[in-house]
Amino acid sequence: MIVENAGEILERHHLCNHCLGRLFAKLGKGTNEERGRAIRFVLNMERSAKSLPPLEEPEKCELCRNVFERIPELVEKMKEASESIEFETFLVGSRFPEEIKEREKSIWMEFGIETAEPINREFNRELGKAFGEATGKETSRNPDIVFIVEPFSRKVELQINPVYVYGRYRKLIRGIPQTPLPDFEDSVASIICRAFSSAFRGKCIFKGAGREDVDVRMLGNGRPFIVEIKEPRRRRVNLKEIAGEINSSGKVEVLNLRFVSAKEAEEVLTKNHKKEYLALVLVEERVTPEEAEEVAKKLTGLEIHQRTPWRVRKARADKVRIKKVYEAESRWVDEKHFELRLITDGGLYIKELISGDRGRTKPSVSDLLGKPAWCERLDVLNILD
Ligand SMILES: [Zn+2]
């Protein structure tokens, strides 16, 4: 059947072995070129038995116009395009003119063929194989780089996929914002990204899992973050060296740096972790050790209804969030101060939990004390995950 069909096709269309074999791509093993050659070989044996002239491979294939002969030339172009880029894995995509795809489909329809594959799929595979052999690089579904090839215009585009690195940061001093702000020379993001962009030679984007205010330190095990490096020209980078460079800033420290997938990066950023805080509370009207003790007891296990704080109302949607305080401990400092160590849901604003934010946070430390209280200093001790 195959040979019979092939005979009818070749009497009407001048096809190369690639294009002939590709019509039967779903049958048997091997390359389309091998398939085409084998079919033509058997077909011509039968034709010779019937004293018919052989149907040789044409000078110029009417379907692909011998595009497969351009593979070595395109491999050279791909090597040039990726010369200065560090990568291990790649993928090839190709763009074929509409008229070629149409011509191919019309042959499928003419002969009712259901075993074919499209030309660009074979071309991608063969070009990928040739590039892999020439360079020792491997193809992957999740490649470092992607080549987009236009075989007829000989155009080669290169797309460099991003690198994601997970880490945790500690902010050791007050007075630096997490991301750049006017009037601040440095930010956590700029200190971290400086080291990453110079090592990876790409554009670094910093994303923290939540944030703390400018005047709040981030201590303990640090806050999770992701850096995405766009179009990196280097990939095999020593993360320990990057950590060393950042840590020498004396302002920000990073730990646990490791490479992650895009999916893992997304997960790190969307998880809402419980947090442990240490707040220094100021009570102008004075506070006794017993009162401080009592407040901590009442806070433990309490549900807080917190309307978006007044100070961030322009940046965040105005709504009431319900968050829980899991643990609270107090330590009396002097007649105007006590310390509060808290473990709460992520996303609870602690300064407002203490002040009450003019009734927008209920209940608050001020409510529980029966007198105004302020958060004088705040540290994030730990992110619990
Ligand atoms: Zn062809």
Boltz pocket constraint, residues with backbone or C-beta under 6 A from the ligand:
constraints:
  - pocket:
      binder: B
      contacts: [[A, 15], [A, 16], [A, 17], [A, 18], [A, 19], [A, 20], [A, 61], [A, 62], [A, 63], [A, 64], [A, 65], [A, 66], [A, 67]]
      max_distance: 6.0
